[in-house]
Amino acid sequence: EPPAYKLVGSSGPAHEPTFTAVALVDGIRCGRGSGSSKKEAEAAAALDALERMGYTHNGVILQRKLG
């Protein structure tokens, strides 16, 4: 099942908001990110989740052996 994203907060003035989102895998929070748009916050949360799961390092996607 693909990850889901949930907006968990926003702050800042209306002309320059900051959104915060979490990435959920099987209902479990795996990543958190912020950005100037909802889409940017979701992308940051996805990258954080991949980093935590060992698929990236410093934003670079790694090749991971399966099995």
PDB file of N, H, CA, C and O in Angstrom:
ATOM      1  N   GLU A   1       0.845  -1.186   0.000  1.00  0.00           N
ATOM      2  CA  GLU A   1       0.000   0.000   0.000  1.00  0.00           C
ATOM      3  C   GLU A   1       0.887   1.245   0.000  1.00  0.00           C
ATOM      4  O   GLU A   1       1.856   1.317   0.756  1.00  0.00           O
ATOM      5  N   PRO A   2       0.561   2.215  -0.838  1.00  0.00           N
ATOM      6  CA  PRO A   2       1.383   3.432  -0.885  1.00  0.00           C
ATOM      7  C   PRO A   2       1.249   4.248   0.394  1.00  0.00           C
ATOM      8  O   PRO A   2       0.262   4.123   1.119  1.00  0.00           O
ATOM      9  N   PRO A   3       2.241   5.078   0.663  1.00  0.00           N
ATOM     10  CA  PRO A   3       2.164   5.910   1.871  1.00  0.00           C
ATOM     11  C   PRO A   3       1.039   6.939   1.759  1.00  0.00           C
ATOM     12  O   PRO A   3       0.617   7.315   0.665  1.00  0.00           O
ATOM     13  N   ALA A   4       0.578   7.374   2.906  1.00  0.00           N
ATOM     14  H   ALA A   4       0.921   7.069   3.795  1.00  0.00           H
ATOM     15  CA  ALA A   4      -0.418   8.444   2.976  1.00  0.00           C
ATOM     16  C   ALA A   4       0.259   9.641   3.612  1.00  0.00           C
ATOM     17  O   ALA A   4       1.241   9.496   4.341  1.00  0.00           O
ATOM     18  N   TYR A   5      -0.260  10.812   3.339  1.00  0.00           N
ATOM     19  H   TYR A   5      -1.057  10.931   2.748  1.00  0.00           H
ATOM     20  CA  TYR A   5       0.301  12.035   3.901  1.00  0.00           C
ATOM     21  C   TYR A   5      -0.796  12.786   4.627  1.00  0.00           C
ATOM     22  O   TYR A   5      -1.942  12.840   4.181  1.00  0.00           O
ATOM     23  N   LYS A   6      -0.414  13.370   5.769  1.00  0.00           N
ATOM     24  H   LYS A   6       0.517  13.326   6.132  1.00  0.00           H
ATOM     25  CA  LYS A   6      -1.381  14.101   6.569  1.00  0.00           C
ATOM     26  C   LYS A   6      -0.778  15.447   6.948  1.00  0.00           C
ATOM     27  O   LYS A   6       0.336  15.520   7.469  1.00  0.00           O
ATOM     28  N   LEU A   7      -1.524  16.504   6.682  1.00  0.00           N
ATOM     29  H   LEU A   7      -2.429  16.445   6.259  1.00  0.00           H
ATOM     30  CA  LEU A   7      -1.105  17.835   7.089  1.00  0.00           C
ATOM     31  C   LEU A   7      -1.334  17.959   8.585  1.00  0.00           C
ATOM     32  O   LEU A   7      -2.452  17.754   9.058  1.00  0.00           O
ATOM     33  N   VAL A   8      -0.290  18.292   9.338  1.00  0.00           N
ATOM     34  H   VAL A   8       0.619  18.458   8.953  1.00  0.00           H
ATOM     35  CA  VAL A   8      -0.411  18.352  10.796  1.00  0.00           C
ATOM     36  C   VAL A   8      -0.252  19.757  11.349  1.00  0.00           C
ATOM     37  O   VAL A   8      -0.416  19.969  12.551  1.00  0.00           O
ATOM     38  N   GLY A   9       0.065  20.722  10.492  1.00  0.00           N
ATOM     39  H   GLY A   9       0.198  20.550   9.516  1.00  0.00           H
ATOM     40  CA  GLY A   9       0.180  22.081  10.994  1.00  0.00           C
ATOM     41  C   GLY A   9       0.530  23.071   9.914  1.00  0.00           C
ATOM     42  O   GLY A   9       1.005  22.714   8.836  1.00  0.00           O
ATOM     43  N   SER A  10       0.283  24.321  10.229  1.00  0.00           N
ATOM     44  H   SER A  10      -0.104  24.611  11.105  1.00  0.00           H
ATOM     45  CA  SER A  10       0.700  25.418   9.368  1.00  0.00           C
ATOM     46  C   SER A  10       0.964  26.619  10.262  1.00  0.00           C
ATOM     47  O   SER A  10       0.343  26.781  11.312  1.00  0.00           O
ATOM     48  N   SER A  11       1.885  27.448   9.831  1.00  0.00           N
ATOM     49  H   SER A  11       2.389  27.316   8.977  1.00  0.00           H
ATOM     50  CA  SER A  11       2.238  28.621  10.613  1.00  0.00           C
ATOM     51  C   SER A  11       2.700  29.721   9.677  1.00  0.00           C
ATOM     52  O   SER A  11       2.870  29.504   8.477  1.00  0.00           O
ATOM     53  N   GLY A  12       2.897  30.886  10.230  1.00  0.00           N
ATOM     54  H   GLY A  12       2.758  31.062  11.204  1.00  0.00           H
ATOM     55  CA  GLY A  12       3.383  32.009   9.452  1.00  0.00           C
ATOM     56  C   GLY A  12       2.258  32.845   8.889  1.00  0.00           C
ATOM     57  O   GLY A  12       1.087  32.479   8.990  1.00  0.00           O
ATOM     58  N   PRO A  13       2.614  33.965   8.297  1.00  0.00           N
ATOM     59  CA  PRO A  13       1.611  34.855   7.720  1.00  0.00           C
ATOM     60  C   PRO A  13       0.985  34.252   6.461  1.00  0.00           C
ATOM     61  O   PRO A  13       1.561  33.362   5.835  1.00  0.00           O
ATOM     62  N   ALA A  14      -0.192  34.745   6.103  1.00  0.00           N
ATOM     63  H   ALA A  14      -0.660  35.468   6.611  1.00  0.00           H
ATOM     64  CA  ALA A  14      -0.926  34.210   4.953  1.00  0.00           C
ATOM     65  C   ALA A  14      -0.130  34.312   3.656  1.00  0.00           C
ATOM     66  O   ALA A  14      -0.277  33.459   2.781  1.00  0.00           O
ATOM     67  N   HIS A  15       0.699  35.325   3.517  1.00  0.00           N
ATOM     68  H   HIS A  15       0.817  36.018   4.228  1.00  0.00           H
ATOM     69  CA  HIS A  15       1.458  35.495   2.278  1.00  0.00           C
ATOM     70  C   HIS A  15       2.743  34.661   2.249  1.00  0.00           C
ATOM     71  O   HIS A  15       3.406  34.586   1.215  1.00  0.00           O
ATOM     72  N   GLU A  16       3.095  34.037   3.370  1.00  0.00           N
ATOM     73  H   GLU A  16       2.556  34.098   4.210  1.00  0.00           H
ATOM     74  CA  GLU A  16       4.309  33.225   3.431  1.00  0.00           C
ATOM     75  C   GLU A  16       4.143  32.087   4.452  1.00  0.00           C
ATOM     76  O   GLU A  16       4.857  32.044   5.453  1.00  0.00           O
ATOM     77  N   PRO A  17       3.193  31.161   4.194  1.00  0.00           N
ATOM     78  CA  PRO A  17       2.943  30.094   5.170  1.00  0.00           C
ATOM     79  C   PRO A  17       4.018  29.011   5.146  1.00  0.00           C
ATOM     80  O   PRO A  17       4.746  28.854   4.166  1.00  0.00           O
ATOM     81  N   THR A  18       4.097  28.277   6.237  1.00  0.00           N
ATOM     82  H   THR A  18       3.506  28.404   7.033  1.00  0.00           H
ATOM     83  CA  THR A  18       4.923  27.083   6.329  1.00  0.00           C
ATOM     84  C   THR A  18       4.003  25.947   6.745  1.00  0.00           C
ATOM     85  O   THR A  18       3.331  26.027   7.773  1.00  0.00           O
ATOM     86  N   PHE A  19       3.975  24.889   5.942  1.00  0.00           N
ATOM     87  H   PHE A  19       4.521  24.824   5.107  1.00  0.00           H
ATOM     88  CA  PHE A  19       3.136  23.730   6.211  1.00  0.00           C
ATOM     89  C   PHE A  19       3.995  22.592   6.748  1.00  0.00           C
ATOM     90  O   PHE A  19       5.161  22.458   6.376  1.00  0.00           O
ATOM     91  N   THR A  20       3.414  21.774   7.623  1.00  0.00           N
ATOM     92  H   THR A  20       2.467  21.883   7.924  1.00  0.00           H
ATOM     93  CA  THR A  20       4.087  20.598   8.161  1.00  0.00           C
ATOM     94  C   THR A  20       3.211  19.386   7.881  1.00  0.00           C
ATOM     95  O   THR A  20       2.008  19.400   8.142  1.00  0.00           O
ATOM     96  N   ALA A  21       3.829  18.334   7.346  1.00  0.00           N
ATOM     97  H   ALA A  21       4.806  18.322   7.135  1.00  0.00           H
ATOM     98  CA  ALA A  21       3.114  17.104   7.009  1.00  0.00           C
ATOM     99  C   ALA A  21       3.867  15.899   7.552  1.00  0.00           C
ATOM    100  O   ALA A  21       5.070  15.964   7.805  1.00  0.00           O
ATOM    101  N   VAL A  22       3.141  14.798   7.726  1.00  0.00           N
ATOM    102  H   VAL A  22       2.164  14.745   7.520  1.00  0.00           H
ATOM    103  CA  VAL A  22       3.760  13.533   8.108  1.00  0.00           C
ATOM    104  C   VAL A  22       3.462  12.494   7.032  1.00  0.00           C
ATOM    105  O   VAL A  22       2.421  12.545   6.377  1.00  0.00           O
ATOM    106  N   ALA A  23       4.381  11.558   6.857  1.00  0.00           N
ATOM    107  H   ALA A  23       5.227  11.517   7.389  1.00  0.00           H
ATOM    108  CA  ALA A  23       4.202  10.425   5.959  1.00  0.00           C
ATOM    109  C   ALA A  23       3.801   9.230   6.816  1.00  0.00           C
ATOM    110  O   ALA A  23       4.445   8.927   7.821  1.00  0.00           O
ATOM    111  N   LEU A  24       2.730   8.557   6.405  1.00  0.00           N
ATOM    112  H   LEU A  24       2.207   8.804   5.589  1.00  0.00           H
ATOM    113  CA  LEU A  24       2.224   7.401   7.143  1.00  0.00           C
ATOM    114  C   LEU A  24       2.332   6.154   6.268  1.00  0.00           C
ATOM    115  O   LEU A  24       1.875   6.143   5.125  1.00  0.00           O
ATOM    116  N   VAL A  25       2.936   5.114   6.814  1.00  0.00           N
ATOM    117  H   VAL A  25       3.307   5.123   7.743  1.00  0.00           H
ATOM    118  CA  VAL A  25       3.021   3.820   6.134  1.00  0.00           C
ATOM    119  C   VAL A  25       2.293   2.828   7.017  1.00  0.00           C
ATOM    120  O   VAL A  25       2.679   2.610   8.165  1.00  0.00           O
ATOM    121  N   ASP A  26       1.239   2.227   6.486  1.00  0.00           N
ATOM    122  H   ASP A  26       0.925   2.405   5.553  1.00  0.00           H
ATOM    123  CA  ASP A  26       0.374   1.321   7.255  1.00  0.00           C
ATOM    124  C   ASP A  26      -0.119   2.000   8.535  1.00  0.00           C
ATOM    125  O   ASP A  26      -0.234   1.360   9.581  1.00  0.00           O
ATOM    126  N   GLY A  27      -0.409   3.298   8.443  1.00  0.00           N
ATOM    127  H   GLY A  27      -0.316   3.818   7.594  1.00  0.00           H
ATOM    128  CA  GLY A  27      -0.946   4.047   9.577  1.00  0.00           C
ATOM    129  C   GLY A  27       0.083   4.477  10.603  1.00  0.00           C
ATOM    130  O   GLY A  27      -0.268   5.086  11.613  1.00  0.00           O
ATOM    131  N   ILE A  28       1.357   4.167  10.357  1.00  0.00           N
ATOM    132  H   ILE A  28       1.642   3.672   9.536  1.00  0.00           H
ATOM    133  CA  ILE A  28       2.428   4.507  11.303  1.00  0.00           C
ATOM    134  C   ILE A  28       3.227   5.677  10.736  1.00  0.00           C
ATOM    135  O   ILE A  28       3.636   5.654   9.575  1.00  0.00           O
ATOM    136  N   ARG A  29       3.445   6.697  11.562  1.00  0.00           N
ATOM    137  H   ARG A  29       3.113   6.716  12.505  1.00  0.00           H
ATOM    138  CA  ARG A  29       4.210   7.859  11.122  1.00  0.00           C
ATOM    139  C   ARG A  29       5.667   7.469  10.911  1.00  0.00           C
ATOM    140  O   ARG A  29       6.341   7.002  11.830  1.00  0.00           O
ATOM    141  N   CYS A  30       6.137   7.668   9.690  1.00  0.00           N
ATOM    142  H   CYS A  30       5.589   8.047   8.944  1.00  0.00           H
ATOM    143  CA  CYS A  30       7.510   7.291   9.339  1.00  0.00           C
ATOM    144  C   CYS A  30       8.380   8.479   8.972  1.00  0.00           C
ATOM    145  O   CYS A  30       9.602   8.349   8.908  1.00  0.00           O
ATOM    146  N   GLY A  31       7.776   9.634   8.730  1.00  0.00           N
ATOM    147  H   GLY A  31       6.782   9.739   8.782  1.00  0.00           H
ATOM    148  CA  GLY A  31       8.553  10.797   8.343  1.00  0.00           C
ATOM    149  C   GLY A  31       7.783  12.079   8.601  1.00  0.00           C
ATOM    150  O   GLY A  31       6.556  12.078   8.699  1.00  0.00           O
ATOM    151  N   ARG A  32       8.528  13.175   8.711  1.00  0.00           N
ATOM    152  H   ARG A  32       9.524  13.176   8.632  1.00  0.00           H
ATOM    153  CA  ARG A  32       7.930  14.488   8.956  1.00  0.00           C
ATOM    154  C   ARG A  32       8.697  15.507   8.131  1.00  0.00           C
ATOM    155  O   ARG A  32       9.919  15.428   8.012  1.00  0.00           O
ATOM    156  N   GLY A  33       7.966  16.475   7.555  1.00  0.00           N
ATOM    157  H   GLY A  33       6.973  16.539   7.651  1.00  0.00           H
ATOM    158  CA  GLY A  33       8.635  17.500   6.757  1.00  0.00           C
ATOM    159  C   GLY A  33       7.843  18.780   6.707  1.00  0.00           C
ATOM    160  O   GLY A  33       6.641  18.798   6.972  1.00  0.00           O
ATOM    161  N   SER A  34       8.531  19.854   6.362  1.00  0.00           N
ATOM    162  H   SER A  34       9.507  19.839   6.146  1.00  0.00           H
ATOM    163  CA  SER A  34       7.914  21.173   6.255  1.00  0.00           C
ATOM    164  C   SER A  34       8.259  21.789   4.918  1.00  0.00           C
ATOM    165  O   SER A  34       9.265  21.445   4.299  1.00  0.00           O
ATOM    166  N   GLY A  35       7.397  22.721   4.473  1.00  0.00           N
ATOM    167  H   GLY A  35       6.579  23.001   4.977  1.00  0.00           H
ATOM    168  CA  GLY A  35       7.657  23.422   3.227  1.00  0.00           C
ATOM    169  C   GLY A  35       6.707  24.584   3.052  1.00  0.00           C
ATOM    170  O   GLY A  35       5.786  24.776   3.846  1.00  0.00           O
ATOM    171  N   SER A  36       6.937  25.359   2.005  1.00  0.00           N
ATOM    172  H   SER A  36       7.685  25.203   1.360  1.00  0.00           H
ATOM    173  CA  SER A  36       6.126  26.537   1.761  1.00  0.00           C
ATOM    174  C   SER A  36       4.817  26.215   1.049  1.00  0.00           C
ATOM    175  O   SER A  36       3.991  27.103   0.843  1.00  0.00           O
ATOM    176  N   SER A  37       4.621  24.952   0.672  1.00  0.00           N
ATOM    177  H   SER A  37       5.292  24.231   0.839  1.00  0.00           H
ATOM    178  CA  SER A  37       3.346  24.492   0.117  1.00  0.00           C
ATOM    179  C   SER A  37       3.041  23.124   0.719  1.00  0.00           C
ATOM    180  O   SER A  37       3.925  22.473   1.276  1.00  0.00           O
ATOM    181  N   LYS A  38       1.797  22.696   0.604  1.00  0.00           N
ATOM    182  H   LYS A  38       1.079  23.225   0.152  1.00  0.00           H
ATOM    183  CA  LYS A  38       1.432  21.374   1.126  1.00  0.00           C
ATOM    184  C   LYS A  38       2.214  20.290   0.387  1.00  0.00           C
ATOM    185  O   LYS A  38       2.696  19.337   0.999  1.00  0.00           O
ATOM    186  N   LYS A  39       2.336  20.439  -0.916  1.00  0.00           N
ATOM    187  H   LYS A  39       1.944  21.213  -1.413  1.00  0.00           H
ATOM    188  CA  LYS A  39       3.058  19.454  -1.730  1.00  0.00           C
ATOM    189  C   LYS A  39       4.537  19.381  -1.325  1.00  0.00           C
ATOM    190  O   LYS A  39       5.108  18.293  -1.247  1.00  0.00           O
ATOM    191  N   GLU A  40       5.151  20.539  -1.068  1.00  0.00           N
ATOM    192  H   GLU A  40       4.687  21.423  -1.132  1.00  0.00           H
ATOM    193  CA  GLU A  40       6.549  20.571  -0.645  1.00  0.00           C
ATOM    194  C   GLU A  40       6.719  19.913   0.729  1.00  0.00           C
ATOM    195  O   GLU A  40       7.701  19.208   0.963  1.00  0.00           O
ATOM    196  N   ALA A  41       5.772  20.142   1.628  1.00  0.00           N
ATOM    197  H   ALA A  41       4.974  20.715   1.438  1.00  0.00           H
ATOM    198  CA  ALA A  41       5.824  19.524   2.956  1.00  0.00           C
ATOM    199  C   ALA A  41       5.695  18.008   2.848  1.00  0.00           C
ATOM    200  O   ALA A  41       6.393  17.275   3.548  1.00  0.00           O
ATOM    201  N   GLU A  42       4.804  17.531   1.970  1.00  0.00           N
ATOM    202  H   GLU A  42       4.237  18.126   1.401  1.00  0.00           H
ATOM    203  CA  GLU A  42       4.629  16.092   1.778  1.00  0.00           C
ATOM    204  C   GLU A  42       5.894  15.467   1.189  1.00  0.00           C
ATOM    205  O   GLU A  42       6.293  14.375   1.592  1.00  0.00           O
ATOM    206  N   ALA A  43       6.523  16.160   0.236  1.00  0.00           N
ATOM    207  H   ALA A  43       6.198  17.047  -0.092  1.00  0.00           H
ATOM    208  CA  ALA A  43       7.754  15.647  -0.363  1.00  0.00           C
ATOM    209  C   ALA A  43       8.867  15.569   0.682  1.00  0.00           C
ATOM    210  O   ALA A  43       9.639  14.610   0.696  1.00  0.00           O
ATOM    211  N   ALA A  44       8.951  16.568   1.550  1.00  0.00           N
ATOM    212  H   ALA A  44       8.324  17.347   1.539  1.00  0.00           H
ATOM    213  CA  ALA A  44       9.960  16.556   2.611  1.00  0.00           C
ATOM    214  C   ALA A  44       9.690  15.423   3.596  1.00  0.00           C
ATOM    215  O   ALA A  44      10.625  14.794   4.090  1.00  0.00           O
ATOM    216  N   ALA A  45       8.415  15.161   3.883  1.00  0.00           N
ATOM    217  H   ALA A  45       7.655  15.672   3.482  1.00  0.00           H
ATOM    218  CA  ALA A  45       8.053  14.059   4.780  1.00  0.00           C
ATOM    219  C   ALA A  45       8.417  12.718   4.144  1.00  0.00           C
ATOM    220  O   ALA A  45       8.892  11.812   4.830  1.00  0.00           O
ATOM    221  N   ALA A  46       8.195  12.591   2.843  1.00  0.00           N
ATOM    222  H   ALA A  46       7.809  13.326   2.286  1.00  0.00           H
ATOM    223  CA  ALA A  46       8.543  11.356   2.134  1.00  0.00           C
ATOM    224  C   ALA A  46      10.049  11.119   2.165  1.00  0.00           C
ATOM    225  O   ALA A  46      10.501  10.000   2.404  1.00  0.00           O
ATOM    226  N   LEU A  47      10.819  12.170   1.922  1.00  0.00           N
ATOM    227  H   LEU A  47      10.451  13.080   1.727  1.00  0.00           H
ATOM    228  CA  LEU A  47      12.277  12.043   1.949  1.00  0.00           C
ATOM    229  C   LEU A  47      12.767  11.681   3.348  1.00  0.00           C
ATOM    230  O   LEU A  47      13.686  10.875   3.494  1.00  0.00           O
ATOM    231  N   ASP A  48      12.160  12.270   4.374  1.00  0.00           N
ATOM    232  H   ASP A  48      11.413  12.924   4.256  1.00  0.00           H
ATOM    233  CA  ASP A  48      12.520  11.933   5.750  1.00  0.00           C
ATOM    234  C   ASP A  48      12.204  10.465   6.045  1.00  0.00           C
ATOM    235  O   ASP A  48      12.991   9.775   6.694  1.00  0.00           O
ATOM    236  N   ALA A  49      11.060   9.995   5.571  1.00  0.00           N
ATOM    237  H   ALA A  49      10.420  10.555   5.044  1.00  0.00           H
ATOM    238  CA  ALA A  49      10.691   8.589   5.781  1.00  0.00           C
ATOM    239  C   ALA A  49      11.687   7.660   5.092  1.00  0.00           C
ATOM    240  O   ALA A  49      12.114   6.663   5.674  1.00  0.00           O
ATOM    241  N   LEU A  50      12.058   7.989   3.845  1.00  0.00           N
ATOM    242  H   LEU A  50      11.710   8.798   3.373  1.00  0.00           H
ATOM    243  CA  LEU A  50      13.034   7.159   3.125  1.00  0.00           C
ATOM    244  C   LEU A  50      14.372   7.141   3.843  1.00  0.00           C
ATOM    245  O   LEU A  50      15.032   6.104   3.915  1.00  0.00           O
ATOM    246  N   GLU A  51      14.773   8.293   4.376  1.00  0.00           N
ATOM    247  H   GLU A  51      14.238   9.136   4.318  1.00  0.00           H
ATOM    248  CA  GLU A  51      16.038   8.377   5.123  1.00  0.00           C
ATOM    249  C   GLU A  51      15.979   7.478   6.360  1.00  0.00           C
ATOM    250  O   GLU A  51      16.913   6.727   6.637  1.00  0.00           O
ATOM    251  N   ARG A  52      14.882   7.564   7.088  1.00  0.00           N
ATOM    252  H   ARG A  52      14.123   8.174   6.863  1.00  0.00           H
ATOM    253  CA  ARG A  52      14.735   6.768   8.318  1.00  0.00           C
ATOM    254  C   ARG A  52      14.705   5.267   8.032  1.00  0.00           C
ATOM    255  O   ARG A  52      15.135   4.464   8.859  1.00  0.00           O
ATOM    256  N   MET A  53      14.192   4.890   6.844  1.00  0.00           N
ATOM    257  H   MET A  53      13.843   5.543   6.171  1.00  0.00           H
ATOM    258  CA  MET A  53      14.102   3.476   6.487  1.00  0.00           C
ATOM    259  C   MET A  53      15.369   2.969   5.807  1.00  0.00           C
ATOM    260  O   MET A  53      15.457   1.792   5.456  1.00  0.00           O
ATOM    261  N   GLY A  54      16.356   3.855   5.618  1.00  0.00           N
ATOM    262  H   GLY A  54      16.284   4.811   5.903  1.00  0.00           H
ATOM    263  CA  GLY A  54      17.629   3.432   5.050  1.00  0.00           C
ATOM    264  C   GLY A  54      17.704   3.429   3.542  1.00  0.00           C
ATOM    265  O   GLY A  54      18.624   2.836   2.979  1.00  0.00           O
ATOM    266  N   TYR A  55      16.758   4.078   2.862  1.00  0.00           N
ATOM    267  H   TYR A  55      16.010   4.560   3.320  1.00  0.00           H
ATOM    268  CA  TYR A  55      16.762   4.115   1.411  1.00  0.00           C
ATOM    269  C   TYR A  55      17.486   5.332   0.853  1.00  0.00           C
ATOM    270  O   TYR A  55      17.768   5.384  -0.344  1.00  0.00           O
ATOM    271  N   THR A  56      17.795   6.319   1.705  1.00  0.00           N
ATOM    272  H   THR A  56      17.567   6.277   2.677  1.00  0.00           H
ATOM    273  CA  THR A  56      18.539   7.492   1.255  1.00  0.00           C
ATOM    274  C   THR A  56      19.580   7.846   2.314  1.00  0.00           C
ATOM    275  O   THR A  56      19.514   7.407   3.462  1.00  0.00           O
ATOM    276  N   HIS A  57      20.532   8.649   1.885  1.00  0.00           N
ATOM    277  H   HIS A  57      20.585   9.006   0.952  1.00  0.00           H
ATOM    278  CA  HIS A  57      21.516   9.190   2.813  1.00  0.00           C
ATOM    279  C   HIS A  57      21.804  10.614   2.364  1.00  0.00           C
ATOM    280  O   HIS A  57      22.272  10.836   1.247  1.00  0.00           O
ATOM    281  N   ASN A  58      21.526  11.572   3.227  1.00  0.00           N
ATOM    282  H   ASN A  58      21.145  11.392   4.134  1.00  0.00           H
ATOM    283  CA  ASN A  58      21.689  12.993   2.889  1.00  0.00           C
ATOM    284  C   ASN A  58      20.956  13.371   1.609  1.00  0.00           C
ATOM    285  O   ASN A  58      21.460  14.151   0.801  1.00  0.00           O
ATOM    286  N   GLY A  59      19.760  12.810   1.432  1.00  0.00           N
ATOM    287  H   GLY A  59      19.351  12.176   2.089  1.00  0.00           H
ATOM    288  CA  GLY A  59      18.936  13.139   0.270  1.00  0.00           C
ATOM    289  C   GLY A  59      19.253  12.375  -0.993  1.00  0.00           C
ATOM    290  O   GLY A  59      18.588  12.576  -2.010  1.00  0.00           O
ATOM    291  N   VAL A  60      20.250  11.501  -0.965  1.00  0.00           N
ATOM    292  H   VAL A  60      20.790  11.338  -0.139  1.00  0.00           H
ATOM    293  CA  VAL A  60      20.634  10.708  -2.144  1.00  0.00           C
ATOM    294  C   VAL A  60      20.027   9.334  -2.012  1.00  0.00           C
ATOM    295  O   VAL A  60      20.238   8.653  -1.008  1.00  0.00           O
ATOM    296  N   ILE A  61      19.258   8.906  -3.035  1.00  0.00           N
ATOM    297  H   ILE A  61      19.086   9.458  -3.851  1.00  0.00           H
ATOM    298  CA  ILE A  61      18.621   7.586  -2.999  1.00  0.00           C
ATOM    299  C   ILE A  61      19.679   6.515  -3.198  1.00  0.00           C
ATOM    300  O   ILE A  61      20.459   6.561  -4.148  1.00  0.00           O
ATOM    301  N   LEU A  62      19.693   5.552  -2.292  1.00  0.00           N
ATOM    302  H   LEU A  62      19.059   5.514  -1.519  1.00  0.00           H
ATOM    303  CA  LEU A  62      20.659   4.466  -2.328  1.00  0.00           C
ATOM    304  C   LEU A  62      20.062   3.241  -3.019  1.00  0.00           C
ATOM    305  O   LEU A  62      18.847   3.046  -3.023  1.00  0.00           O
ATOM    306  N   GLN A  63      20.921   2.436  -3.591  1.00  0.00           N
ATOM    307  H   GLN A  63      21.908   2.595  -3.587  1.00  0.00           H
ATOM    308  CA  GLN A  63      20.475   1.149  -4.102  1.00  0.00           C
ATOM    309  C   GLN A  63      20.550   0.172  -2.960  1.00  0.00           C
ATOM    310  O   GLN A  63      21.599   0.021  -2.335  1.00  0.00           O
ATOM    311  N   ARG A  64      19.466  -0.485  -2.684  1.00  0.00           N
ATOM    312  H   ARG A  64      18.613  -0.363  -3.193  1.00  0.00           H
ATOM    313  CA  ARG A  64      19.413  -1.384  -1.544  1.00  0.00           C
ATOM    314  C   ARG A  64      19.142  -2.807  -2.036  1.00  0.00           C
ATOM    315  O   ARG A  64      18.205  -3.039  -2.799  1.00  0.00           O
ATOM    316  N   LYS A  65      19.955  -3.737  -1.601  1.00  0.00           N
ATOM    317  H   LYS A  65      20.717  -3.549  -0.981  1.00  0.00           H
ATOM    318  CA  LYS A  65      19.773  -5.124  -1.978  1.00  0.00           C
ATOM    319  C   LYS A  65      18.605  -5.710  -1.227  1.00  0.00           C
ATOM    320  O   LYS A  65      18.466  -5.505  -0.021  1.00  0.00           O
ATOM    321  N   LEU A  66      17.770  -6.433  -1.929  1.00  0.00           N
ATOM    322  H   LEU A  66      17.883  -6.600  -2.909  1.00  0.00           H
ATOM    323  CA  LEU A  66      16.629  -7.105  -1.302  1.00  0.00           C
ATOM    324  C   LEU A  66      17.006  -8.550  -1.016  1.00  0.00           C
ATOM    325  O   LEU A  66      17.770  -9.174  -1.752  1.00  0.00           O
ATOM    326  N   GLY A  67      16.450  -9.060   0.066  1.00  0.00           N
ATOM    327  H   GLY A  67      15.829  -8.553   0.664  1.00  0.00           H
ATOM    328  CA  GLY A  67      16.632 -10.470   0.351  1.00  0.00           C
ATOM    329  C   GLY A  67      17.675 -10.682   1.316  1.00  0.00           C
ATOM    330  O   GLY A  67      17.962 -11.824   1.673  1.00  0.00           O
TER     331      GLY A  67
END
